């Protein structure tokens, strides 16, 4: 393993291990469940992973920059509710989509300003935003549910293109664009540098506040994109639509190797983490595990991922 790290780097080895884990979980499910290897089930796993990744992609960038965003699921909730209301009132999916993306992006900017201008700790700032956005969603919906959207809009969540779910293409597009941003552009290197050591980054001339504002804005935007995909998939909106997503999103990011302490991780790892988590959830469904036990399992996976992150951080510090 040491020789592999020396030749290919820690991140490449970590991603290879996650691919092996995906293969191992897949083999186990193929042996112990019926129907796992069916094309419909595999596509369902990818569809679920794509939703988790879309919401997790922006949060991954925030974590890489040394921040945190607890409000992504509540941001999705409010964006989905507003989009549903606008579509119901106007009959226009375009207006609904623009409303969702605009609302979620503004929420992301608000988070960024709270962290950069008000100097609030990211955890506390976004925890407050979580409650504000959730409260706005409750007030807007008034306990009601909006359902029944145009067929064209629903293709965004349930449609297929050449036999592959549309959300999977969106996941691939975001992955490519995000990887180009973080790996090929100076902005990406600056995001990693800020996460690794914000003081050193500032002394090096990196515009730390602007980059932090950027990643929170992108996190908000991606919450809006995920809201549209989720809304198109379930064909209804209520004030609790995004509530079950926060824990799986954080778990997928940590399983993918992105550190809670900043400067380490990648969107490619987050894709792998989303697929692993989706396989675990799919396996529990196929094994008829009671739904009340599933959050416990996800929580346990999250704790294991956090412990692995702490162990990895300790190793990097010893090497440093």
RAPE-V13897 format. One record per helix or strand of 3 or more residues. SS is the DSSP state (H for helix, E for strand). FROM is the first residue (numbers start at 1). LEN is the number of residues. Records with the same first field share a line. If there is no record, write none. Layout:
SS = FROM-LEN / FROM-LEN
This chain:
H = 2-7 / 10-23 / 39-26 / 72-19 / 93-24 / 122-20 / 151-8 / 166-19 / 186-11 / 198-6 / 208-27 / 245-11 / 267-20 / 291-29
